[in-house]
Amino acid sequence: MNVEIKNVNKFYGYQKVLDDVSFEVKPGEILGFLGPNGAGKTTTMKIITGFIGLDSGDVIVNGKSVKSGETKSSIGYLPENNPLYLDMPVVDYLKFSAKLQGVKKENIENKVREMIKLTGLNREKHKLIGELSKGYRQRVGLAQALIHDPDILILDEPTTGLDPNQIIEIRELIKKLGKEKTVILSTHILPEVEATCDRILIINKGKIVANGTSKDLRQQAEGSNILKLKLIIPDNELVIEKLKSLPSVEDISVVDGETGRFEIKSHKGLRSNREIFDICAKNNWPIDEMITIETKLEDVFRNLTMN
């Protein structure tokens, strides 16, 4: 199912928390939705689910507006603050959730068993939810979001409180679900986004400030290519003179003169790797190391959200 967010605006009192937000999520796509605290992520997700209203614009789910109230059954939602009935056993809670989501009575037992297996809750299924660790409570929340087999899955911080092994398990589960469903995933764990998501959206102060794959965003943020170079040659001044003459090189600095280490910055939009290799070969300068420094997603995120 397609999800289209069209020019959505939202106010809390006089504060505008979403400013003309527009984007689309396609079937079979896992979208990573990032932003600092207070940027508008959770508000956007709640509007998509129909949990809260919008002031202008619209959200279209498979051709239907969320304003119609007909889209909720197509969506599974795991909120950031996972609301659970702590005095209910896991099995009873999932049965209750299935009834609320309109699962047919004769299918409820099978759906509960399926969700328990899918989310790894078998050993905990007869415990009260209040007796579970935070990680297992997250699994219960994920199971209730999936129990009615929704076409769209919205996950707000789904791996909060999980240990590293559980994070990997839930990540693999999300990737598996993403082959069949439209998934919107919000998290502060940026490596998790790169490992799980097909595309990344960054929101800051209620505005979309970036949209693309992690590779696209890194390339856009890099501007200039940075290269680390180590040469087996004693004459650093000659190296600097020759390399600075290259059209692609903007600047060069000596990191360690004794070991022949240099850091080279190329002009924006250009890469100097090939030219540097050629000039080193021409001058018989043995290259011990030549490494391109890639911009990390953390750097991209900071650059876009610190102002």
VENMOPE-V368118 format. One record per residue. N is the residue number from 1. RES is the residue in three letters. SS is DSSP state (h for helix, s for strand, l for the rest). BURIAL is # if it has 24 or more other ideal C-beta (glycine too) atoms within 12 Angstrom, else .. Layout:
# VENMOPE-V368118
n = {N & N}
res = {RES & RES}
ss = {SS & SS}
burial = {BURIAL & BURIAL}
This chain:
# VENMOPE-V368118
n = {1 & 2 & 3 & 4 & 5 & 6 & 7 & 8 & 9 & 10 & 11 & 12 & 13 & 14 & 15 & 16 & 17 & 18 & 19 & 20 & 21 & 22 & 23 & 24 & 25 & 26 & 27 & 28 & 29 & 30 & 31 & 32 & 33 & 34 & 35 & 36 & 37 & 38 & 39 & 40 & 41 & 42 & 43 & 44 & 45 & 46 & 47 & 48 & 49 & 50 & 51 & 52 & 53 & 54 & 55 & 56 & 57 & 58 & 59 & 60 & 61 & 62 & 63 & 64 & 65 & 66 & 67 & 68 & 69 & 70 & 71 & 72 & 73 & 74 & 75 & 76 & 77 & 78 & 79 & 80 & 81 & 82 & 83 & 84 & 85 & 86 & 87 & 88 & 89 & 90 & 91 & 92 & 93 & 94 & 95 & 96 & 97 & 98 & 99 & 100 & 101 & 102 & 103 & 104 & 105 & 106 & 107 & 108 & 109 & 110 & 111 & 112 & 113 & 114 & 115 & 116 & 117 & 118 & 119 & 120 & 121 & 122 & 123 & 124 & 125 & 126 & 127 & 128 & 129 & 130 & 131 & 132 & 133 & 134 & 135 & 136 & 137 & 138 & 139 & 140 & 141 & 142 & 143 & 144 & 145 & 146 & 147 & 148 & 149 & 150 & 151 & 152 & 153 & 154 & 155 & 156 & 157 & 158 & 159 & 160 & 161 & 162 & 163 & 164 & 165 & 166 & 167 & 168 & 169 & 170 & 171 & 172 & 173 & 174 & 175 & 176 & 177 & 178 & 179 & 180 & 181 & 182 & 183 & 184 & 185 & 186 & 187 & 188 & 189 & 190 & 191 & 192 & 193 & 194 & 195 & 196 & 197 & 198 & 199 & 200 & 201 & 202 & 203 & 204 & 205 & 206 & 207 & 208 & 209 & 210 & 211 & 212 & 213 & 214 & 215 & 216 & 217 & 218 & 219 & 220 & 221 & 222 & 223 & 224 & 225 & 226 & 227 & 228 & 229 & 230 & 231 & 232 & 233 & 234 & 235 & 236 & 237 & 238 & 239 & 240 & 241 & 242 & 243 & 244 & 245 & 246 & 247 & 248 & 249 & 250 & 251 & 252 & 253 & 254 & 255 & 256 & 257 & 258 & 259 & 260 & 261 & 262 & 263 & 264 & 265 & 266 & 267 & 268 & 269 & 270 & 271 & 272 & 273 & 274 & 275 & 276 & 277 & 278 & 279 & 280 & 281 & 282 & 283 & 284 & 285 & 286 & 287 & 288 & 289 & 290 & 291 & 292 & 293 & 294 & 295 & 296 & 297 & 298 & 299 & 300 & 301 & 302 & 303 & 304 & 305 & 306 & 307}
res = {MET & ASN & VAL & GLU & ILE & LYS & ASN & VAL & ASN & LYS & PHE & TYR & GLY & TYR & GLN & LYS & VAL & LEU & ASP & ASP & VAL & SER & PHE & GLU & VAL & LYS & PRO & GLY & GLU & ILE & LEU & GLY & PHE & LEU & GLY & PRO & ASN & GLY & ALA & GLY & LYS & THR & THR & THR & MET & LYS & ILE & ILE & THR & GLY & PHE & ILE & GLY & LEU & ASP & SER & GLY & ASP & VAL & ILE & VAL & ASN & GLY & LYS & SER & VAL & LYS & SER & GLY & GLU & THR & LYS & SER & SER & ILE & GLY & TYR & LEU & PRO & GLU & ASN & ASN & PRO & LEU & TYR & LEU & ASP & MET & PRO & VAL & VAL & ASP & TYR & LEU & LYS & PHE & SER & ALA & LYS & LEU & GLN & GLY & VAL & LYS & LYS & GLU & ASN & ILE & GLU & ASN & LYS & VAL & ARG & GLU & MET & ILE & LYS & LEU & THR & GLY & LEU & ASN & ARG & GLU & LYS & HIS & LYS & LEU & ILE & GLY & GLU & LEU & SER & LYS & GLY & TYR & ARG & GLN & ARG & VAL & GLY & LEU & ALA & GLN & ALA & LEU & ILE & HIS & ASP & PRO & ASP & ILE & LEU & ILE & LEU & ASP & GLU & PRO & THR & THR & GLY & LEU & ASP & PRO & ASN & GLN & ILE & ILE & GLU & ILE & ARG & GLU & LEU & ILE & LYS & LYS & LEU & GLY & LYS & GLU & LYS & THR & VAL & ILE & LEU & SER & THR & HIS & ILE & LEU & PRO & GLU & VAL & GLU & ALA & THR & CYS & ASP & ARG & ILE & LEU & ILE & ILE & ASN & LYS & GLY & LYS & ILE & VAL & ALA & ASN & GLY & THR & SER & LYS & ASP & LEU & ARG & GLN & GLN & ALA & GLU & GLY & SER & ASN & ILE & LEU & LYS & LEU & LYS & LEU & ILE & ILE & PRO & ASP & ASN & GLU & LEU & VAL & ILE & GLU & LYS & LEU & LYS & SER & LEU & PRO & SER & VAL & GLU & ASP & ILE & SER & VAL & VAL & ASP & GLY & GLU & THR & GLY & ARG & PHE & GLU & ILE & LYS & SER & HIS & LYS & GLY & LEU & ARG & SER & ASN & ARG & GLU & ILE & PHE & ASP & ILE & CYS & ALA & LYS & ASN & ASN & TRP & PRO & ILE & ASP & GLU & MET & ILE & THR & ILE & GLU & THR & LYS & LEU & GLU & ASP & VAL & PHE & ARG & ASN & LEU & THR & MET & ASN}
ss = {l & l & s & s & s & s & s & s & s & s & s & s & l & l & s & s & s & s & s & s & s & s & s & s & s & l & l & l & l & s & s & s & s & s & l & l & l & l & l & l & h & h & h & h & h & h & h & h & h & l & l & l & l & l & l & s & s & s & s & s & s & l & l & s & s & h & h & h & l & l & l & h & h & h & s & s & s & s & l & l & l & l & l & l & l & l & l & l & s & h & h & h & h & h & h & h & h & h & h & h & l & l & l & l & h & h & h & h & h & h & h & h & h & h & h & h & h & h & l & l & l & h & h & h & l & l & l & s & h & h & h & l & l & h & h & h & h & h & h & h & h & h & h & h & h & h & l & l & l & l & l & s & s & s & s & s & l & l & l & l & l & l & l & h & h & h & h & h & h & h & h & h & h & h & h & h & h & l & l & l & l & s & s & s & s & s & l & l & l & h & h & h & h & h & h & h & l & l & s & s & s & s & s & s & l & l & s & s & s & s & s & s & l & h & h & h & h & h & h & h & h & h & l & l & l & s & s & s & s & s & s & s & l & l & l & h & h & h & h & h & h & h & h & h & l & l & l & l & s & s & s & s & s & s & s & s & l & l & l & l & s & s & s & s & s & s & l & l & l & l & l & l & h & h & h & h & h & h & h & h & h & h & l & l & l & s & s & s & s & s & s & s & s & l & l & l & h & h & h & h & h & h & h & h & h & l & l}
burial = {# & # & # & # & # & # & . & # & # & # & . & . & . & . & . & . & # & # & # & . & # & # & # & # & # & . & . & . & # & # & # & # & # & # & # & . & . & . & # & # & # & # & # & # & # & # & # & # & # & # & # & . & # & # & # & . & # & # & # & # & # & # & . & # & # & # & . & . & . & . & # & # & # & # & # & # & # & # & # & # & . & # & . & # & . & . & . & # & # & # & # & . & # & # & # & # & # & # & . & . & # & . & # & . & . & . & . & # & . & . & # & # & . & . & # & # & . & # & # & # & # & . & . & # & # & . & # & . & # & . & . & # & . & . & # & # & # & # & # & # & # & # & # & # & # & # & # & # & # & # & # & # & # & # & # & # & # & # & # & # & . & # & . & . & . & # & # & . & # & # & # & . & # & # & # & . & # & # & . & . & # & # & # & # & # & # & # & # & # & # & . & # & # & # & # & # & # & # & # & # & # & # & # & # & # & # & # & # & # & # & # & # & . & # & . & . & # & # & . & # & # & # & . & # & # & # & # & # & # & # & # & . & # & . & . & # & . & . & # & # & . & # & # & # & . & # & . & # & # & # & . & # & . & . & . & . & . & . & . & # & # & # & # & # & # & # & . & . & . & . & # & # & # & . & # & # & . & . & # & # & . & . & . & . & # & . & # & . & . & # & . & # & . & . & # & . & # & # & . & # & # & . & . & # & # & . & .}
